[in-house]
Amino acid sequence: MTGLTIRKNAPFELVTLGEMLTDPDDLKLVNPNAKHPFDAQEWAEKWLNEPDDASFYILDGDGTPVGFFALRVGIGPEVRHLTYAYVVPEARGGAGAEMARLVEEAARALDALTITLKVETDNEPALNAYRSAGFEELSRRGGMATMRRDLG
């Protein structure tokens, strides 16, 4: 899917994310510690509550939200940690490179120099998308790969 854009999630609006994450398996992939069904108050208070964190909706060419991601402050404000990345099933299939571009665009707008992330090692499509986007695998532990991309 091409022609995707992002919209910063400000003020916090999590109803749309809840509408996307109705499947318990999808919610578990996005955040294995979150309650099902999706609880917007829990996300606002527990998962997206740091003042310098930023979250974004991914929009298709018609402006319809088709995904979500957050960039949390990593080790220092110049590092952003990608988390809670999700794309609705209908928008998958080739959206990885486009999503990586959008994440980089958002991170640069937040003055980040580096993006880090963790991804499940058995999620080959995501691993391949991140590798193709220039992310370097740093380590594997507990079924998770830690990756980094310097923005330079």
C-alpha positions in Angstrom: 0.0 0.0 0.0 1.4 3.4 -0.9 0.2 7.0 -0.3 0.2 6.6 3.4 0.5 9.6 5.7 0.6 10.1 9.4 -1.4 12.3 11.9 0.0 13.0 15.3 -2.3 11.7 18.0 -2.8 15.0 19.8 -4.8 15.4 21.9 -4.8 11.8 22.9 -7.5 10.0 21.0 -7.5 6.2 21.6 -11.0 5.3 20.5 -9.8 4.8 17.0 -7.0 2.5 18.1 -9.5 0.5 20.1 -11.7 0.1 17.0 -8.7 -1.3 15.2 -7.6 -3.7 18.0 -10.7 -5.7 18.5 -9.0 -9.1 17.8 -7.4 -10.4 21.0 -4.5 -11.9 19.0 -3.8 -8.5 17.4 -3.9 -6.7 20.7 -1.5 -9.3 22.2 0.9 -8.7 19.4 0.8 -5.0 19.8 1.0 -5.0 23.6 1.1 -8.4 25.3 0.6 -6.8 28.7 -2.6 -4.8 27.8 -6.0 -6.0 28.9 -8.5 -7.3 26.4 -10.9 -5.9 25.4 -9.0 -2.7 24.6 -9.2 -0.2 27.4 -8.5 3.4 26.3 -8.1 4.6 29.9 -5.6 1.9 30.6 -3.6 2.9 27.5 -3.7 6.6 28.4 -2.6 6.0 32.0 -0.2 3.1 31.6 1.1 2.6 28.1 1.2 6.1 26.6 1.6 8.2 29.6 5.1 9.7 29.4 4.9 13.5 28.6 7.6 13.3 25.9 6.2 10.2 24.1 4.4 10.7 20.8 1.9 8.5 19.0 0.6 8.6 15.5 -2.2 7.3 13.3 -1.3 6.0 9.9 -3.8 7.2 7.3 -4.6 5.8 3.8 -5.0 8.0 0.7 -8.6 8.7 1.8 -7.6 9.8 5.3 -8.9 6.7 7.0 -6.8 5.4 9.9 -5.2 2.1 8.9 -2.5 1.9 11.6 -0.8 3.2 14.7 2.6 3.5 16.2 4.2 5.3 19.2 7.7 6.7 19.5 8.7 6.7 23.2 11.8 8.5 24.5 14.7 6.0 24.6 18.0 6.5 26.3 18.1 10.2 26.0 15.8 12.5 24.0 17.8 11.9 20.8 16.7 8.2 20.8 13.1 7.2 20.1 11.9 3.7 20.7 9.3 2.5 18.2 6.5 0.6 20.0 2.8 -0.4 19.6 3.2 -0.6 15.8 0.1 -1.9 14.1 -1.4 -2.0 10.6 -4.9 -3.3 9.9 -4.9 -6.6 8.0 -6.5 -4.9 4.9 -3.5 -2.5 4.6 -0.8 -5.1 5.0 1.2 -6.6 2.2 3.8 -4.2 1.1 3.1 -1.5 3.7 6.3 -2.3 5.6 8.6 0.0 3.7 6.1 2.8 3.6 5.5 2.4 7.4 9.3 2.5 8.0 9.5 5.8 6.0 6.7 7.3 8.1 8.3 6.2 11.4 11.5 7.8 10.3 9.7 11.0 9.3 8.0 11.2 12.7 11.3 10.5 14.5 13.2 13.2 12.6 10.4 15.7 13.4 11.0 14.8 17.1 14.7 15.6 16.6 15.7 11.9 17.1 19.1 10.7 15.9 18.3 7.0 16.4 15.3 4.7 16.4 15.3 1.5 18.4 12.7 -1.3 18.5 12.0 -4.8 19.6 10.3 -7.3 17.4 9.4 -11.0 18.0 12.0 -13.2 16.3 9.3 -15.4 14.8 7.7 -12.4 13.0 9.6 -12.8 9.8 7.6 -10.2 7.8 8.3 -7.5 10.4 12.0 -8.5 10.8 12.4 -8.4 7.0 10.6 -5.0 6.7 12.8 -3.5 9.4 16.0 -5.0 7.9 15.0 -3.6 4.5 14.5 -0.2 6.0 18.0 -0.2 7.3 17.5 -1.4 10.9 20.5 -3.4 12.3 19.8 -6.3 14.6 21.7 -5.8 17.9 20.7 -8.8 19.9 18.2 -11.6 20.5 16.8 -12.6 23.8 13.7 -14.2 25.1 12.1 -14.5 21.6 12.7 -10.8 20.9 15.2 -9.1 18.6 16.4 -5.6 19.5 17.1 -3.4 16.4 18.4 0.0 15.8 18.6 2.5 12.9 20.8 5.6 13.1 19.2 8.5 11.2 22.5 10.4 10.7 
